[in-house]
Amino acid sequence: MKPWLGQEEARALAEVVFSGCVTQGPKVKEFEDKFAAAQGARFAVATSSCTTALHLALVVAGIGPGDDVIVPSLSFIATANAVTYVGARPVFCDIDPITGNLTAETIHAALTLDTRAVIAVDQGGVPVDLDPIRRLCDRHGITVIEDAACAVGSQYKGKPVAAGAHIAVWSFHPSQILTTGEGGMLTTDRADWAARARALRGHSSNLTALSREELFLSPREVCLEIGFDYRMTDLQAAVGIIQLRRLPEMVERRRKIASTYMEALCGIKGLRIVADPPYGSSNFQSLWLEVLPGFGSTCETLLERLADAGITARRGSYAAHRQPAYRWRDSGNASLQNTERLSDRTLVLPVFHEIDSASINRVINVIRNAAHPVGV
């Protein structure tokens, strides 16, 4: 992955630098408003990262010690980590073997008497099938948080992903399509949750950086509860505003690149390439391949062959329940066989806005040769 940044972002940054207001200020508010409108949410709260947004989402949803939160193991470890930050227990859930996402069925298998929330991840930008999950969780009074870190620009049933979640979080890390360098966002339709998240990200102070600058004599500062330093800067937001405007073009380009790979690789025995689910469309933040036993090489061997050819691919998402940080934890009784299968058998291909046809063809040729080794 390589972010697509240019002169527009540089000019936006320069304007903020010369304005003198570089911390959280008017650009953050503008970015929040525009992002909320783009995602079909009433409120958006900008944060320092997706992880901090997820932490705030759990706090405002009232999740804490004694609560269980169902999470997919096949996800970046921050998904489970945020649950531990609030003192709750992550209960790992298996996934659909095709999309890599949890489903209502896999969630049902992992339910406990203490389940208070589910974090549904859009794996690599593939939209999660949210409606059945909401029906299940609504019956049990369970909060649905959508971890849409990788999914900006993806669609679910003709609408932006996460529009049906109680609360959602987003990442603007450089590995994502829309980047602010570092940064994240929380979206929700609940005014009370949004207001509390805004307060918590700035130590729960009644004063903001902008209000301090605008008032000659600011009121006495009051912190109503223990908060955090999870703010986004105007420098980041200025870049985000430009990136958001370019998002449709970036998604269209990634889908075109993905289509090129798919057409070239779909007929190779023992390979399965991720595709759009029937209920939505992916932004293809990650274009992953599953290497099956019928292929001419293992997943690890294919990664090595790509590296030998000067091509940087990477392993697919790891299984969090296998990480040393979580091996000692009680993760419930649900089977995680699909999680382990995709963790062991998937790799992610190079996809970025400015990749050229020659580079794509180099990748394709290495994969074809690995399927049919010379002399075999």
QUIMOQUI-V770622 format. One record per backbone hydrogen bond with DSSP energy under -1.0 kcal/mol. NH is the residue of the N-H (numbers start at 1). CO is the residue of the C=O. Records with the same first field share a line. If there is no record, write none. Layout:
NH->CO ; CO
//
This chain:
10->6
11->7
12->8
13->9
14->10
15->11
16->12
17->13
18->14
19->15
20->16
29->25
30->26
31->27
32->28
33->29
34->30
35->31
36->32
37->33
38->34
39->35
41->36
43->188
45->186
47->184
48->230
53->49
54->50
55->51
56->52
57->53
58->54
59->55
60->56
61->57
62->59
63->58
67->64
68->114
69->89
70->117
71->91
73->93
75->73
79->76
81->77
82->78
84->80
85->81
87->84
88->83
89->67
91->69
93->71
96->101
100->96
107->103
108->104
109->105
110->107
115->112
116->68
117->68
118->143
119->70
120->145
122->147
123->121
125->122
126->123
130->128
134->130
135->131
136->132
137->133
138->134
139->135
142->137
143->116
145->118
146->167
147->120
148->146 ; 169
151->148
154->151
155->281
156->159
157->279
159->156
161->154
163->160
165->162
166->144
167->144
168->187
169->146
170->185
172->183
176->173
180->172
182->180
184->47
185->170
186->45
187->168
188->43
194->190
195->191
196->192
197->193
198->194
199->195
200->196
201->197
202->199
203->200 ; 228
204->199
205->202
206->222
212->208
213->209
214->210
215->211
224->204
228->200
230->201
234->23
235->22
237->233
238->234
239->235
240->236
241->237
242->238
243->239
244->240
245->241
246->242
250->246
251->247
252->248
253->249
254->250
255->251
256->252
257->253
258->254
259->255
260->256
261->257
262->258
263->259
264->260
265->261
266->262
268->265
271->268
272->290
274->288
280->277
281->155
286->124
289->347
290->272
291->345
292->270
295->292
302->298
303->299
304->300
305->301
306->302
307->303
308->304
309->305
310->307
311->306
314->348
316->346
320->73
322->319
323->320
326->323
327->323
329->326
340->336
341->337
342->338
343->339
344->340
345->341
346->342
347->289
348->314
349->287
355->352
360->356
361->357
362->358
363->359
364->360
365->361
366->362
367->363
368->364
369->365
370->366
371->367
372->368
376->373
//
